[in-house]
């Protein structure tokens, strides 16, 4: 099936207006972009036009800013008591860019369609010393412990998908009672192997209008810090998948990260992590949706395929609520 006209339009916008490939395809351009955002940080404030049914409030429980997004209850509705079921959403941005409007739109939709409260941490970004995997991932587990509501789902896109899977795996090790509350994990075009070294990635680099191999590789030492790049906290592709709750993984075939999505799918199918197994699969433990010709984080983008993917995500999360 050919891509929709709206998907083609979004692709052209990213390619020729945002010119994302020019930044991500060059190490110096990434360095310059990072330097600019370090000196003039992006705002992480949620948009004002959330709609009358959405409440957004600060709910800090650690040193990081934390937003709580929930549905406004109708007048006369009985107030909810005790811990509520919640989602933790971890935004992408190549580990150095702040949360953006497309993330917030997804978060508001998740609150509306799943009924879950959504917690959104504003985590440190590279090149800040506090933004290495060794610091961020344990801090996210600690954050979940401090939130009074029950985190039943962790969702992340791109770099946030890396954090989502690494946090879930690390939680199994250091906070098993917290991990036991999780009923699902959603990974949207995730970074899975921070080395970006699989040979298939070089082929995909030529198809991807957004990400670039040279620029992404320049971020590796800033995020990995003192840990080896094969450490599961840095590259969760190599972590334990046996104790995970049901996982939904979404990837497009014109996304550079699709190679590693296929490698994770291969692991769930009993293959080793060097294998790239194409095509979607569905099982009790793992669902992989692979969309032909779609680009990076396509489920967050404003086109027909994105809307279909978002609805699928909401249905998956709802179907696994206990």
Buried (B, 14 or more C-beta within 10 A) or exposed (E): EEBBEBBEEBBEBBBEEEEBBEBBBBBEBBBEBBEEBEEEEEEBEBEEEBEEEBBBEEBBBBEBBBBBBBBEEEEEEEEEEEEBBBBBBBBBBBBBBBBBEBBBBBBBBBBBBBBBBBBBBBBBBBBEEEBBBBBBBBBBBBBBBEBEBBBBBBBBBBBBBBBBBBBBBBBBBEBEEBBEBBBBBBBBBBBBBBBBBBEBBEEBBEBBBBBBBBBBBBBBBBBBBEBEBEBBBBBBBBBEBEBBBBBBBBBBBBBBBBBBBBBBBBBBEEBEBEBBBBEEBEEEEBBBBBBEBBBBBBBBBEBEBBBBBBEBBBEBBBEBEE
